[in-house]
Amino acid sequence: MAILYFLLFLGVAIETTKNIYYNYFGKNLIETNKDTLFFNVIGCLGTIVFFAAAIFISGESFSVSRFTITVAVIFGFVTAASQYFCLLSMNLGPMSLSILFTYLSALIPTVFGIFYRNIPPTVIQIIGLILMIATFFLSIDKGKESGITIRWLFAVAGSFLGMGGLGVCQTVHQTSAYAYEINGLLFWTFVFAFIFFTILFIPYSVKDKKAGVAKRHYKFLDWCSMALTGVFMGALNLICLYLSGKLPSIIFFPILNGGVMILSGLASVFLFREKLSKKRLAGLAIGIIATCLIGM
């Protein structure tokens, strides 16, 4: 049992570290849309290598069923959208709120699961949904220094929908007869995500080359960080899928979702010097509670 809790807290640490780097990269190294796409291209390569190694070590096959490939295409598109808009939201606005609204996306797979699996919501989940509505009203503070813009709202909406879509894809695949093909699913998911990002990135690269724009040079540490972010994402996916079947949901979801939101919120204040009004702080606290309740 101790190893399960170690993996759970490791998952929280990995996700929080990823969020911190997303915010750092978004605030300091993104100048154009091309930079956002390039970050995700390199990150996907890191994840692909991770799952290729996982398949090789486990002795599984890269060959999967047509069902898994079909889900992987959709999963790859949703993953690409989630990663792109999550990074963009941190580039355009406050980290604390970007993380908060991204994790409130637990609403989407929860509602989907109610209809897809014909499982009625619990009283706790209903309370969580009500608290989530309160969170939206408390968190959207449109003061001059709030950091909230129309572009940020668009980006965070994309992050919300993308992250929620991930849960839907996982539910569909993990309740199918092909749930055992998890490593293959995730490998091909990130292969397709890499393809989507590359297709979007190439026109920007060609345009800059024709215009004679100087090629962007990243430091060695930036290259390593981008690739390691992908590896972290791979590890996080495996840890979460493994623990979801080993730990009770009343323990797993509150600690994982709540822990990441709390630590990311603290990082936004102490590392990135974000200022939280009393209204927004209340929204963040209620949002953490709502996310934990919905995941139960």
C-alpha positions as CSV (number, residue, x, y, z in Angstrom):
1,M,0.0,0.0,0.0
2,A,2.9,2.4,0.8
3,I,4.1,2.2,-2.8
4,L,0.7,3.2,-4.1
5,Y,0.7,6.4,-2.0
6,F,4.3,7.1,-3.0
7,L,3.2,6.9,-6.7
8,L,0.2,9.1,-5.9
9,F,2.4,11.9,-4.4
10,L,4.9,11.4,-7.2
11,G,2.1,12.0,-9.7
12,V,1.1,15.2,-7.9
13,A,4.8,16.3,-7.9
14,I,5.2,15.5,-11.6
15,E,2.0,17.3,-12.7
16,T,2.9,20.4,-10.5
17,T,6.4,20.5,-12.0
18,K,5.0,20.3,-15.5
19,N,2.6,23.2,-14.7
20,I,5.4,25.3,-13.3
21,Y,7.5,24.8,-16.4
22,Y,4.5,25.4,-18.7
23,N,4.1,28.8,-17.0
24,Y,7.8,29.6,-17.1
25,F,8.0,28.7,-20.8
26,G,4.7,30.5,-21.6
27,K,5.7,33.7,-19.9
28,N,9.4,33.8,-20.9
29,L,10.0,31.9,-24.1
30,I,6.8,32.2,-26.2
31,E,6.8,35.1,-28.6
32,T,4.7,33.8,-31.4
33,N,2.3,30.9,-32.1
34,K,5.2,29.1,-33.8
35,D,6.9,28.9,-30.4
36,T,3.9,27.3,-28.8
37,L,3.7,24.7,-31.6
38,F,7.4,24.0,-31.5
39,F,7.3,23.4,-27.7
40,N,4.6,20.8,-28.2
41,V,6.3,19.1,-31.1
42,I,9.4,18.5,-29.0
43,G,7.3,17.5,-26.0
44,C,5.4,14.9,-28.0
45,L,8.7,13.4,-29.1
46,G,9.7,12.9,-25.5
47,T,6.4,11.2,-24.7
48,I,6.7,9.0,-27.8
49,V,10.1,7.8,-26.7
50,F,8.8,7.1,-23.2
51,F,6.0,4.9,-24.3
52,A,8.1,3.2,-26.9
53,A,10.4,2.2,-24.1
54,A,7.5,1.1,-21.9
55,I,6.2,-1.1,-24.7
56,F,9.7,-2.6,-25.3
57,I,10.3,-3.3,-21.6
58,S,6.8,-4.8,-21.0
59,G,7.2,-7.0,-24.1
60,E,3.9,-5.6,-25.6
61,S,3.4,-5.0,-29.3
62,F,3.2,-1.7,-31.2
63,S,0.4,-3.4,-33.2
64,V,-3.0,-2.7,-31.7
65,S,-6.6,-3.2,-32.7
66,R,-8.5,-1.0,-35.1
67,F,-10.6,0.2,-32.2
68,T,-7.6,1.4,-30.3
69,I,-6.1,3.1,-33.4
70,T,-9.4,4.9,-34.0
71,V,-9.6,6.1,-30.3
72,A,-5.9,7.1,-30.6
73,V,-6.6,9.4,-33.5
74,I,-9.3,11.2,-31.6
75,F,-7.3,11.1,-28.4
76,G,-4.3,12.5,-30.2
77,F,-6.3,15.4,-31.6
78,V,-7.8,16.1,-28.1
79,T,-4.4,15.8,-26.5
80,A,-2.9,18.3,-29.0
81,A,-5.7,20.8,-28.3
82,S,-5.4,20.4,-24.5
83,Q,-1.6,20.9,-24.5
84,Y,-1.7,23.8,-27.0
85,F,-4.4,25.7,-25.2
86,C,-3.0,25.0,-21.7
87,L,0.3,26.4,-22.6
88,L,-1.3,29.4,-24.4
89,S,-3.5,30.2,-21.4
90,M,-0.4,30.5,-19.2
91,N,1.2,32.7,-21.8
92,L,-1.7,35.0,-21.9
93,G,-3.0,35.0,-18.3
94,P,-2.5,34.1,-14.6
95,M,-1.2,30.6,-13.9
96,S,-3.5,30.1,-10.9
97,L,-6.7,30.6,-12.9
98,S,-5.4,28.8,-15.9
99,I,-4.8,25.7,-13.8
100,L,-8.1,26.1,-11.9
101,F,-10.3,26.2,-15.0
102,T,-8.3,23.4,-16.7
103,Y,-9.0,21.1,-13.7
104,L,-12.6,22.1,-13.5
105,S,-12.9,20.2,-16.7
106,A,-13.5,17.1,-14.5
107,L,-17.1,18.2,-15.1
108,I,-17.0,16.9,-18.7
109,P,-16.0,13.2,-18.2
110,T,-18.2,13.1,-15.1
111,V,-21.3,14.2,-17.0
112,F,-20.3,12.0,-20.0
113,G,-19.9,9.0,-17.7
114,I,-23.4,9.5,-16.2
115,F,-25.0,9.0,-19.7
116,Y,-22.4,6.7,-21.3
117,R,-22.3,4.2,-18.4
118,N,-25.8,5.0,-17.2
119,I,-24.5,5.7,-13.7
120,P,-26.5,8.4,-11.8
121,P,-24.5,11.2,-10.1
122,T,-24.0,10.9,-6.4
123,V,-25.1,13.6,-3.9
124,I,-21.4,14.5,-3.5
125,Q,-20.9,15.0,-7.2
126,I,-24.1,17.2,-7.4
127,I,-22.7,19.4,-4.6
128,G,-19.4,19.6,-6.5
129,L,-21.2,20.8,-9.7
130,I,-23.1,23.5,-7.7
131,L,-19.8,24.6,-6.1
132,M,-18.2,24.7,-9.6
133,I,-20.8,27.3,-10.8
134,A,-19.9,29.4,-7.7
135,T,-16.2,29.1,-8.7
136,F,-16.8,30.6,-12.1
137,F,-18.5,33.7,-10.7
138,L,-15.9,34.2,-7.9
139,S,-12.8,33.7,-10.1
140,I,-13.7,35.9,-13.1
141,D,-12.5,39.3,-11.7
142,K,-12.3,41.8,-14.6
143,G,-10.2,44.4,-12.9
144,K,-7.5,46.2,-14.8
145,E,-4.7,44.2,-13.3
146,S,-6.6,40.9,-13.3
147,G,-4.7,39.5,-16.3
148,I,-7.9,38.3,-17.8
149,T,-8.5,39.1,-21.5
150,I,-10.8,37.8,-24.2
151,R,-7.8,35.9,-25.7
152,W,-7.1,34.3,-22.4
153,L,-10.7,33.3,-21.9
154,F,-10.6,31.7,-25.4
155,A,-7.4,29.8,-24.6
156,V,-8.6,28.6,-21.2
157,A,-11.9,27.5,-22.7
158,G,-9.9,25.4,-25.2
159,S,-7.8,24.0,-22.3
160,F,-11.0,23.2,-20.4
161,L,-12.6,21.4,-23.3
162,G,-9.4,19.6,-24.3
163,M,-8.7,18.3,-20.8
164,G,-12.3,17.2,-20.4
165,G,-12.1,15.4,-23.7
166,L,-9.1,13.4,-22.5
167,G,-11.2,12.0,-19.7
168,V,-13.9,11.1,-22.2
169,C,-11.5,9.2,-24.5
170,Q,-10.0,7.4,-21.5
171,T,-13.5,6.3,-20.3
172,V,-14.4,5.0,-23.8
173,H,-11.2,3.0,-24.2
174,Q,-10.9,1.7,-20.6
175,T,-14.5,0.4,-20.6
176,S,-14.0,-1.4,-23.8
177,A,-12.7,-4.9,-24.5
178,Y,-9.4,-3.4,-25.6
179,A,-8.5,-1.7,-22.3
180,Y,-5.4,-3.9,-21.9
181,E,-3.8,-2.0,-24.9
182,I,-3.1,1.0,-22.8
183,N,0.6,1.4,-23.6
184,G,-0.2,1.0,-27.3
185,L,-3.1,3.5,-27.0
186,L,-0.9,6.2,-25.4
187,F,2.0,5.6,-27.8
188,W,-0.1,6.0,-30.9
189,T,-2.0,8.9,-29.3
190,F,1.1,10.9,-29.0
191,V,2.3,9.9,-32.4
192,F,-0.9,11.4,-33.9
193,A,-0.6,14.5,-31.6
194,F,3.0,14.9,-32.9
195,I,1.7,14.7,-36.5
196,F,-1.0,17.3,-35.8
197,F,1.5,19.7,-34.2
198,T,4.0,19.2,-37.0
199,I,1.4,19.9,-39.7
200,L,0.5,23.1,-38.0
201,F,4.1,24.1,-37.3
202,I,5.5,23.6,-40.9
203,P,3.6,26.6,-42.5
204,Y,5.0,29.0,-39.9
205,S,8.5,27.6,-40.4
206,V,8.2,28.0,-44.2
207,K,6.7,31.5,-43.9
208,D,9.6,32.7,-41.7
209,K,12.2,31.1,-44.0
210,K,10.8,32.9,-47.0
211,A,10.6,36.2,-45.1
212,G,14.2,35.8,-43.9
213,V,13.3,35.7,-40.3
214,A,16.2,34.6,-38.1
215,K,15.9,31.1,-36.7
216,R,15.0,31.0,-33.0
217,H,17.9,29.6,-30.9
218,Y,17.1,27.8,-27.6
219,K,19.5,27.1,-24.9
220,F,20.5,23.5,-24.3
221,L,18.6,23.5,-21.0
222,D,15.4,24.6,-22.9
223,W,15.8,21.7,-25.3
224,C,16.2,19.3,-22.4
225,S,13.3,20.8,-20.5
226,M,10.9,20.6,-23.5
227,A,11.8,16.9,-24.1
228,L,11.6,16.1,-20.3
229,T,8.2,17.7,-20.1
230,G,7.0,15.0,-22.6
231,V,8.6,12.3,-20.6
232,F,6.9,13.6,-17.5
233,M,3.5,13.6,-19.3
234,G,4.1,9.9,-20.3
235,A,5.0,8.9,-16.7
236,L,2.0,10.8,-15.3
237,N,-0.4,9.1,-17.7
238,L,0.8,5.6,-16.7
239,I,0.8,6.5,-13.0
240,C,-2.7,7.8,-13.0
241,L,-4.2,5.0,-15.1
242,Y,-2.5,2.4,-12.8
243,L,-3.6,4.1,-9.6
244,S,-7.2,4.7,-10.8
245,G,-7.7,0.9,-10.6
246,K,-5.8,0.4,-7.3
247,L,-6.9,3.2,-5.0
248,P,-10.5,4.2,-4.0
249,S,-11.7,7.2,-5.9
250,I,-12.5,9.0,-2.6
251,I,-8.7,8.9,-2.0
252,F,-7.3,9.1,-5.5
253,F,-9.1,12.0,-7.0
254,P,-9.1,14.5,-4.1
255,I,-5.4,14.0,-3.5
256,L,-4.4,14.1,-7.1
257,N,-6.6,16.9,-8.4
258,G,-6.7,18.9,-5.2
259,G,-3.0,18.5,-4.5
260,V,-2.0,19.7,-8.0
261,M,-4.3,22.7,-7.8
262,I,-3.1,23.7,-4.3
263,L,0.7,23.3,-5.1
264,S,0.3,25.0,-8.5
265,G,-1.6,27.8,-6.8
266,L,1.1,28.2,-4.3
267,A,3.7,28.2,-7.0
268,S,1.9,31.0,-8.9
269,V,2.0,33.1,-5.7
270,F,5.5,32.4,-4.4
271,L,7.5,31.6,-7.6
272,F,5.7,33.9,-10.1
273,R,4.5,36.6,-7.8
274,E,0.8,36.5,-8.8
275,K,-1.6,38.5,-6.7
276,L,-4.8,36.9,-5.6
277,S,-7.7,39.1,-4.5
278,K,-9.9,37.8,-1.6
279,K,-12.7,37.1,-4.2
280,R,-10.3,35.1,-6.5
281,L,-8.7,33.3,-3.5
282,A,-12.2,32.2,-2.4
283,G,-12.9,31.0,-6.0
284,L,-9.7,29.0,-6.0
285,A,-10.5,27.4,-2.7
286,I,-14.0,26.5,-3.7
287,G,-12.8,25.3,-7.1
288,I,-10.4,22.8,-5.4
289,I,-13.2,21.5,-3.2
290,A,-15.5,21.2,-6.3
291,T,-13.0,19.4,-8.4
292,C,-12.3,16.9,-5.5
293,L,-16.0,16.2,-5.0
294,I,-16.8,15.8,-8.7
295,G,-14.0,13.2,-9.0
296,M,-15.5,11.0,-6.3
